Structure formats: structure tokens, C-alpha cells
Amino acid sequence: MQISFKLGLRAQEIALLQINEIAKLNVTGKYFKLLEVMSLPAAYTKGADAMGRSQSQYQRKTISFDVESFDKVVRQIVALAKACAPVNPEDFYQPVRKHKGKSRDLPMVDAALRAAFTDYLRLRLEKARTLMPSSPLFITQKGGPYSPNTLQEHKAVILRDWASVEKRVPTADDLP
């Protein structure tokens, strides 16, 4: 919760964090030093599709060309037609621009946050004995990385508990 509130990270960004984003491990992986600034890679951020769940193929509905580019395409098609070569329309599409996220540098100056990171990494070291810099920062009971959805659910449970709000299931009486 502290990472979300104090650093402003989304569930997906938290799920993707690796140990090397918050701490520098020694060669043996048995000791660490917290970094002063967390560098959140662009690949983790909202626009970068870090979890790889969006469509890998983009369906185009329109293609825009300026006049010069259009004339160039027409000349290429004419040349291919005169040479009796096959003409594949996809060869003339402009490249799809993928939306890229932006990297962010987040100062880790809050004392409580630093203490929580230190305690957490010490617990991880006690259990694992050594850590790899590329290991997920947060792991499930099974030892794998958290999914953003699971983190979101855990945050919701914690917030409901803090606010003393019970999760109520709608009934038929709730319908208009």
C-alpha cells in the first residue's frame, strides 16, 4: 500500500517491479543497499503494454498518405504491375506506431517506506538465502510474481478493512 500511495505506482507497475529497481545486491546476493531513487522503466508504465495482453495484430480501418507518399506508392505499384510481380497491399502500409510508456525516477526519501522495503528484503533474504537482481520484488505464497489483478484485489480487501466496510453482494431486492 505504501508503494501505491507514496510513490504513485499502479498495480501493474508494482507487479512488475524487480529487486534491482529498489536495491543494489552485492555479488553473492546475500546483502543489499536500498537505492535513493527508484527508476521505473518505461516498459512497466501504463502505455507500454508491459503485461503483453493487448492484441499483437492491429486491424487498420484507414490509411493516411500525403500526396507525395501516395504518388510514390502508385509509381511502385505500376512498376510491379509492369514487371508482372505480385502486389501485396500490406507492403505499402505505413508502420504502426506502438504507444510507449515513459520512464519515471521516483525518489525513495520517505523513512517509513524505506524501513518497509528494508524489512521486506531482509525477510526475503532469510527465506531465500540469496536473491537475484532480476527476481520479482513481490512474490506469492507459491513463489511466483503477483499478477496486477491479484494485487488490485488485495488492495481492495485492505482498504475495505481499514474503512470497516463490508463487501455486500447485490440481491434481487436491489434491482429497480
Secondary structure, 3 states (H helix, E strand, C coil): CHHHHHHCCCHHHHHHCEHHHCEEECCCCCCEEECCEEEECHHHCHHHCCCCCCCCCCCCCCCCCCHHHHHHHHHHHHHHHHCCCCCCHHHHCCCCCCCCCCCEEEECCCHHHHHHHHHHHHHHHHHHCCCCCCCECCECCCCCECCHHHHHHHHHHHHHHHHCCCCCCCCHHHCC
